[in-house]
Amino acid sequence: MKMSTRFIIALAVASFALALSADEAEEKNSSPGFRPECELASVFIADVKTATVRVYPTIIRSPTNTSYSAASQQQVVAFLNGKKITIAVSDEVKIDPGELQGRGQFDWFQNDMATIGREVE
């Protein structure tokens, strides 16, 4: 096999490997359900039963589109109220998270949560 052919094959394999790792998070945890400890979690749990929780239309993201679901929003409201977890109310405001930012789904999610957090403050 010629040197140029080997180089092209090696380049193709390397490109494929880079593409596969493009959506990998920089930090990983062995437990997929892991959530870092939060000093305010117990306060939230104690207060949520007497709070009114505003539920916005569900945001559905893809690399090329953002859409909203009022149907899933209503399911969340019905679930929270039906289980008497909190007093849930619908809000018709559709929060625009803007352009996707980051290298993959983990980054997109983190950036979207920061944007949504600023919008509902």
N, C-alpha and C positions, 0 to 999 in steps of 0.2 A: 504494500500500500504506500502510495506516495506521501511525502510529508504534508503537502497541502491538503490532501484528502483527510488525513488524520487530524489536522488542525481544524478543518471544517466540522468533522464529527465531534471533536472535543468541544468546540465552540457551541455547537447545537445542544450537546448534553449539558453544558454549563448554563446556557440560556434557559433550558427547560427547568433545571434545578432552581435557578433564581426565580423563575415564574412561580414555581410551587411554593417557595418560601415567602412570596410577596405579601400574603395575607396572614403571616405568622405574627403573633404578638411577641414583643421583645421580652416581656415577663410572663412566665408560665407558672401554673400551680397544679399540683397533682390531683386536686379535687375540683371537678368541673362546677360544682355548686358552691365553691368557696366565695365568701364575701368578707372583706376585711372587717375587723371589729370597729364599731362606731360608738363613741361615748354617748351619743344622743339616742341610740336605739331604744333603750328602756324608757326614756321620756316619751318618744314617739309612740311606742306601744301603749303606754299608760294614757296618753292624750287622744289617740285616734278614736277611741270609743265615743268620746263626747264631741269630737270635731265634726265639722262639715267639710267633706273632701270634694273638691271640684274635679270632675273627670272630663278631660278634653277629648275631641275625636282622636282615635288611634292613628298614629302616623305610620305609613307604610313606605319604606324607602327601598329604592333600587339605585344602581349606579347612574341611571338616566332619568329617574322620575321620583316624585314625591306625591303620594295620594293619601287620602284620609278615609277612615271607616267610622261612620256613625253607628253602624250595626254592632260592631264590637265594643264601641263606647257604651252603648245601652246594655250590653251583656255584662260589662264590668259594673255599671251602676246597679243593675238588678242583683248581681251576685253580692256586692258589698252590702246593699240594703237588705237583701233576703237572708243573709247570714248574720245580720245585725252586727257587722264588724264596725261600721261607722255610718254616718249620714252622708250618702253620696248624691251629688247633683251633677247634671250635665251642663257643660259649657260649650257653646257653639263655636267659639274662637278656634280657628285652625292655625296652630303655631307653625310658622315656616322655619325649619331648621337650617335653611340655606344650602349652599353647595356642600357636597361631601368633602370632608377634610381628613387626611390620613392615608395610611398605606393599606388598610384592610378593615374588616368588620369591627374588630376591637376598637381601633382608632375612631372609626365612624361613629360607633355607639358612644364612646366617651365624649367626643366632640359634640354630638347631638345632645347628650344629656347636659352638657355645660350651657349650650345655647338655650335649651328648653328651660333650664333652671333660671337663667337670666330673664327670660320672657315671663315667667310666672311669679317672680319676686314681688 
